[in-house]
Amino acid sequence: MYVGCVVEKCASDELFRRRLHPYTKGLISAIPVPNIHLKREQTIMQGELTSPVEPKPGCRFVNRCPHAKERCRTENPVLEEVLPAHFVACHYVREINQL
């Protein structure tokens, strides 16, 4: 969930195995690992936070998403089943994840 909107919904084991939304990827990559020798790629989220009080039209993650395009600024993505029992709200989820 990001600023009051569900961005990805699936079973927890599926989410940790295969995250598809850019926000979920960044969120999971920020979880500390108790092994200092294990190298992990961390996604650092940058950009302006969306106001939860007066959100603008479009995707609420648009200002922080590295894949955002003009459509994301004007059209709110709907939660859709991308894989069996795996729902994502992102216009470009298939393109981003090569599905």
N, C-alpha and C positions, 0 to 999 in steps of 0.2 A: 504494500500500500504506500502511495506517495501523495502527500498533501490531500488526504481524504479520498483518493481514487485507487481502486484496486488495479494494479498494473500486471500482476501475474498470480495465477491461482492453479495449484496442482498439489499432489501429495508431497509431503516434506522430503521424502527420500528422492523423489524425482527432481525437486527443486535444487537439492544439493548436487545431484548428478548432472543435471542439464538445465541451467538457467538461461532464459532467452531474452528477457527484457534488459535493456542497458542499466536501469536502476538496480535491478536484482543482482546483476553481475558486479556492480560496484559495491553494493551492500555486502554481499557474501565475500568478496575479495578483501574486505576490511576486517574480517574476523581474525584475531591473532592466532598464530600456530605456536604451540609450545616446543618447537624444535628450531633452534637458531641456525641449524645447518640446512634446513629445508628451504629452498628458494621457490618463492611463489610470485606470480605476476599480480601486482595490485593495481586496480583501477582507481585512480584518484579523480573524484568528481569535482569539477570546477564549474564556475558560472553562478549566476544569480538565482537565489531561491524564489520560488513562486509564492505570492501572498496567499495564505489559506483563507483570508478574510474576503479579499476581492480578486479571485483568480481571473486571469484574462482568458479569452476563448482559446481553444486548442488544447494540445497536450500540456499537462501541468509540469512535465519534466523537460519541456522544450529548451529552456535556458541552460540546462546542465547536460543535455544529451549530445554526444559527439556525432551522432548520426542524424540530427534534426534537419529537416528541409522545410520549405515554405508551407507545405500542407500541414505540418505539425503546429504551426503558429495559428492556423485558422480553423482546423477541424479536430474535434475531440475524438481520439481513437476509442473504439468500442472493444470490450473484452470478447475475444473470439477463440474458439478451439483451434489451436495451431497443430498440436500433436494430440493423440488420444488422451483425454482427461487432463490436458495441459492448456490452460487459457492464458492469453496475453493481450494486453491493450497497447498495441504499437502498430502504426501504419506500415512500418518497414521491417517488422520482425523476421519475415521470411528472407528478405534481402540481407539483413545483418547476419543472420545465422545460416545462410545458404541452405534453406529448406525448400 
